[in-house]
Amino acid sequence: MTSAPAEPLGARIRRLRTDRGWTQRELAEPGYDRGFLAKVETGSRPPSEEMLAYLAQRLGLTVDELRFGRPPGVAAELRASLDEGYRDLEQGRVADAGTRFAAVAKEAAGYHLDDVECYARFCQAEVKWQLFDVSEAQRALEHAEELAGAAPPWLRAMIVHRWSGCRYLSGDAGTAIARVEAELAARPADPDAELCLLTALIHPLMEMGGLHRARRAADDGRRLARAASRPDFVARFHRQASQVWQAIGRADRADEDLTEACRLFASVGFDRDAARCRWARGYFLRRLGRLDEARAELTTARDQLAAIGADEGVAGATLELAEVRLRQGAPEEAASLVSEVWPLLARDVEALGEATGLRGQIARAQGDPETATRLLREAFEIQARASLHGAAVSTALRLGDALRQRGHLDEAVDAYRRGLDSAAGSDS
């Protein structure tokens, strides 16, 4: 990869001229005289925009290639380097990817390639996302967004997608959804960008109880996917849309979407996202009651995600595996699995609420109703504060049942009532 030069514009014009074996008169005429070019080359007179365009055309360059010293084709070269680095990241070579992204960001800045620098900054945010450093990922995305005006529509949409994901994991689902909906209201004139934004809506809407709105996003995305050109965007859509079809009882369509998502991710070498599809399929199988198959799929997903350093995926797949093992009558193993990932969960409010509730269920299965009640109450409070209405309703029902079995009928009724209040906060 070339490095950005620091030579003055006049010196650059002189070097390019002499590299071609031309005299000053041969470059300057017929548009300008030799004396004026001499002053430009020594730096005593800056060239006008018209002269710069003239000289660039004579030298076979674009104006910006001449102005900033860009070698021809360097922008495409740097973009290709970022694409390669992103595949490294997806395949677990996190340090290599991070080093490459930083180098490209610096070089792109030197060449004043704002669109390439924006892409490099986004890729740096993806490193933080993979390492489950949510706050740093959000900061890096905001840094990328400073240059988003120069970025292609798909990249602007992906920055918003990930930023909203950071807000959601931080317990601010309302802001996450509002930001994406505002971008959609601006009517992105690009099918990849619009599909990316619709994909970002589905999971937060469902967790807030907005199944009808999530269904609309899935239906709209299904139509857009036919026109989209980026296989990774289409794959992410299919993976997220599968949640909607599961929720409305369309297991056949959910399975089709997950299968297609896995195929597309594998076709572009995105191992991280392919493993997340296996996690999603394990969740799907668990909901169908096919626990042995779910356990196998989730174990594979967890191991693959761990091998490539995707901590966020490891936490989610492990918690889902713990749920399966609890249902299979192995509460001790379930408790051990939750403990393995507990240090990661402070970064993800949804996962923290899920894990706390799961610990409550485990305590109940182990014959400790007092601890179960305390943990289920904590889980409900976490979920209610984060407006995770669907999860809060389920936890409230479990809490009410636990209190009723202990004979605390008034408290049980209050828990059920709070669950109903959470249900009322959704639009499902």
Solvent accessible surface area in square Angstrom, and as a share of the most:
residue,aa,sasa,rsa
1,M,120,0.54
2,T,62,0.36
3,S,93,0.60
4,A,39,0.30
5,P,54,0.34
6,A,106,0.82
7,E,43,0.19
8,P,95,0.60
9,L,44,0.22
10,G,7,0.07
11,A,24,0.18
12,R,14,0.05
13,I,0,0.00
14,R,98,0.36
15,R,100,0.37
16,L,24,0.12
17,R,22,0.08
18,T,73,0.42
19,D,100,0.52
20,R,90,0.33
21,G,65,0.62
22,W,75,0.26
23,T,76,0.44
24,Q,36,0.16
25,R,126,0.46
26,E,91,0.41
27,L,0,0.00
28,A,0,0.00
29,E,73,0.33
30,P,130,0.82
31,G,43,0.41
32,Y,62,0.24
33,D,89,0.46
34,R,100,0.37
35,G,30,0.29
36,F,50,0.21
37,L,0,0.00
38,A,23,0.18
39,K,101,0.43
40,V,3,0.01
41,E,5,0.02
42,T,104,0.60
43,G,57,0.55
44,S,77,0.50
45,R,107,0.39
46,P,108,0.68
47,P,28,0.18
48,S,55,0.36
49,E,104,0.47
50,E,123,0.55
51,M,1,0.00
52,L,4,0.02
53,A,45,0.35
54,Y,46,0.17
55,L,0,0.00
56,A,1,0.01
57,Q,131,0.58
58,R,81,0.30
59,L,7,0.04
60,G,65,0.63
61,L,27,0.13
62,T,78,0.45
63,V,47,0.27
64,D,54,0.28
65,E,26,0.12
66,L,0,0.00
67,R,75,0.27
68,F,48,0.20
69,G,10,0.09
70,R,32,0.12
71,P,46,0.29
72,P,94,0.59
73,G,49,0.47
74,V,3,0.02
75,A,21,0.16
76,A,63,0.49
77,E,75,0.33
78,L,0,0.00
79,R,96,0.35
80,A,58,0.45
81,S,9,0.06
82,L,0,0.00
83,D,61,0.31
84,E,82,0.37
85,G,0,0.00
86,Y,17,0.06
87,R,101,0.37
88,D,17,0.09
89,L,0,0.00
90,E,0,0.00
91,Q,54,0.24
92,G,23,0.22
93,R,109,0.40
94,V,26,0.15
95,A,81,0.63
96,D,87,0.45
97,A,0,0.00
98,G,22,0.21
99,T,98,0.57
100,R,64,0.23
101,F,0,0.00
102,A,48,0.38
103,A,51,0.39
104,V,0,0.00
105,A,15,0.12
106,K,163,0.69
107,E,16,0.07
108,A,0,0.00
109,A,45,0.35
110,G,36,0.35
111,Y,1,0.00
112,H,102,0.46
113,L,12,0.06
114,D,62,0.32
115,D,35,0.18
116,V,1,0.00
117,E,21,0.09
118,C,0,0.00
119,Y,18,0.07
120,A,0,0.00
121,R,32,0.12
122,F,4,0.02
123,C,0,0.00
124,Q,59,0.26
125,A,2,0.01
126,E,1,0.00
127,V,17,0.10
128,K,74,0.32
129,W,34,0.12
130,Q,3,0.01
131,L,73,0.36
132,F,2,0.01
133,D,49,0.25
134,V,10,0.05
135,S,62,0.40
136,E,61,0.27
137,A,0,0.00
138,Q,32,0.14
139,R,134,0.49
140,A,22,0.17
141,L,2,0.01
142,E,69,0.31
143,H,83,0.37
144,A,0,0.00
145,E,53,0.24
146,E,126,0.57
147,L,33,0.17
148,A,13,0.10
149,G,77,0.74
150,A,52,0.41
151,A,4,0.03
152,P,49,0.31
153,P,50,0.32
154,W,48,0.17
155,L,1,0.00
156,R,93,0.34
157,A,5,0.04
158,M,4,0.02
159,I,1,0.00
160,V,5,0.03
161,H,24,0.11
162,R,18,0.07
163,W,30,0.11
164,S,4,0.03
165,G,17,0.16
166,C,0,0.00
167,R,55,0.20
168,Y,13,0.05
169,L,14,0.07
170,S,51,0.33
171,G,22,0.21
172,D,43,0.22
173,A,2,0.02
174,G,38,0.36
175,T,56,0.33
176,A,1,0.01
177,I,10,0.05
178,A,59,0.46
179,R,55,0.20
180,V,1,0.01
181,E,64,0.29
182,A,62,0.48
183,E,57,0.26
184,L,33,0.16
185,A,81,0.62
186,A,81,0.63
187,R,204,0.74
188,P,33,0.21
189,A,110,0.85
190,D,34,0.18
191,P,46,0.29
192,D,10,0.05
193,A,2,0.01
194,E,54,0.24
195,L,0,0.00
196,C,4,0.03
197,L,4,0.02
198,L,12,0.06
199,T,3,0.01
200,A,10,0.08
201,L,10,0.05
202,I,0,0.00
203,H,42,0.19
204,P,13,0.08
205,L,3,0.02
206,M,36,0.16
207,E,37,0.17
208,M,38,0.17
209,G,10,0.09
210,G,3,0.02
211,L,41,0.20
212,H,104,0.46
213,R,80,0.29
214,A,0,0.00
215,R,89,0.32
216,R,141,0.51
217,A,5,0.04
218,A,0,0.00
219,D,41,0.21
220,D,56,0.29
221,G,0,0.00
222,R,69,0.25
223,R,139,0.51
224,L,32,0.16
225,A,16,0.12
226,R,186,0.68
227,A,66,0.51
228,A,18,0.14
229,S,89,0.58
230,R,66,0.24
231,P,51,0.32
232,D,9,0.05
233,F,4,0.02
234,V,18,0.11
235,A,0,0.00
236,R,8,0.03
237,F,1,0.00
238,H,24,0.11
239,R,19,0.07
240,Q,33,0.15
241,A,0,0.00
242,S,1,0.01
243,Q,36,0.16
244,V,0,0.00
245,W,1,0.00
246,Q,19,0.08
247,A,40,0.31
248,I,61,0.31
249,G,63,0.60
250,R,97,0.35
251,A,35,0.27
252,D,82,0.42
253,R,49,0.18
254,A,0,0.00
255,D,46,0.24
256,E,104,0.47
257,D,5,0.02
258,L,0,0.00
259,T,85,0.50
260,E,53,0.24
261,A,0,0.00
262,C,37,0.22
263,R,134,0.49
264,L,20,0.10
265,F,0,0.00
266,A,70,0.54
267,S,76,0.49
268,V,44,0.25
269,G,19,0.19
270,F,17,0.07
271,D,67,0.35
272,R,8,0.03
273,D,2,0.01
274,A,23,0.18
275,A,1,0.01
276,R,47,0.17
277,C,0,0.00
278,R,80,0.29
279,W,49,0.17
280,A,22,0.17
281,R,63,0.23
282,G,0,0.00
283,Y,68,0.26
284,F,6,0.02
285,L,1,0.01
286,R,32,0.12
287,R,117,0.43
288,L,78,0.39
289,G,50,0.48
290,R,101,0.37
291,L,39,0.19
292,D,111,0.58
293,E,81,0.36
294,A,0,0.00
295,R,97,0.35
296,A,63,0.49
297,E,22,0.10
298,L,0,0.00
299,T,42,0.25
300,T,43,0.25
301,A,0,0.00
302,R,50,0.18
303,D,74,0.38
304,Q,72,0.32
305,L,0,0.00
306,A,59,0.46
307,A,85,0.66
308,I,18,0.09
309,G,25,0.24
310,A,5,0.04
311,D,44,0.23
312,E,21,0.09
313,G,0,0.00
314,V,20,0.12
315,A,2,0.01
316,G,12,0.12
317,A,0,0.00
318,T,1,0.00
319,L,0,0.00
320,E,9,0.04
321,L,6,0.03
322,A,0,0.00
323,E,18,0.08
324,V,0,0.00
325,R,29,0.11
326,L,23,0.12
327,R,120,0.44
328,Q,56,0.25
329,G,60,0.58
330,A,19,0.15
331,P,22,0.14
332,E,115,0.52
333,E,65,0.29
334,A,0,0.00
335,A,33,0.25
336,S,61,0.39
337,L,9,0.05
338,V,0,0.00
339,S,58,0.38
340,E,107,0.48
341,V,5,0.03
342,W,80,0.28
343,P,103,0.65
344,L,30,0.15
345,L,0,0.00
346,A,89,0.69
347,R,93,0.34
348,D,11,0.06
349,V,34,0.20
350,E,34,0.15
351,A,8,0.06
352,L,47,0.23
353,G,0,0.00
354,E,70,0.32
355,A,0,0.00
356,T,4,0.02
357,G,6,0.05
358,L,3,0.01
359,R,73,0.27
360,G,0,0.00
361,Q,35,0.16
362,I,5,0.03
363,A,8,0.07
364,R,76,0.28
365,A,62,0.48
366,Q,88,0.39
367,G,60,0.57
368,D,59,0.31
369,P,65,0.41
370,E,120,0.54
371,T,37,0.22
372,A,0,0.00
373,T,5,0.03
374,R,125,0.46
375,L,20,0.10
376,L,2,0.01
377,R,91,0.33
378,E,74,0.33
379,A,0,0.00
380,F,7,0.03
381,E,53,0.24
382,I,24,0.12
383,Q,8,0.04
384,A,37,0.29
385,R,174,0.64
386,A,5,0.04
387,S,35,0.22
388,L,5,0.02
389,H,32,0.14
390,G,34,0.32
391,A,27,0.21
392,A,0,0.00
393,V,38,0.22
394,S,47,0.30
395,T,5,0.03
396,A,1,0.01
397,L,96,0.48
398,R,80,0.29
399,L,10,0.05
400,G,0,0.00
401,D,44,0.23
402,A,3,0.02
403,L,3,0.01
404,R,120,0.44
405,Q,125,0.56
406,R,85,0.31
407,G,52,0.50
408,H,71,0.31
409,L,106,0.53
410,D,126,0.66
411,E,80,0.36
412,A,2,0.01
413,V,97,0.56
414,D,58,0.30
415,A,5,0.04
416,Y,59,0.22
417,R,119,0.43
418,R,82,0.30
419,G,4,0.04
420,L,128,0.64
421,D,80,0.41
422,S,11,0.07
423,A,44,0.34
424,A,85,0.66
425,G,47,0.45
426,S,26,0.17
427,D,58,0.30
428,S,83,0.54
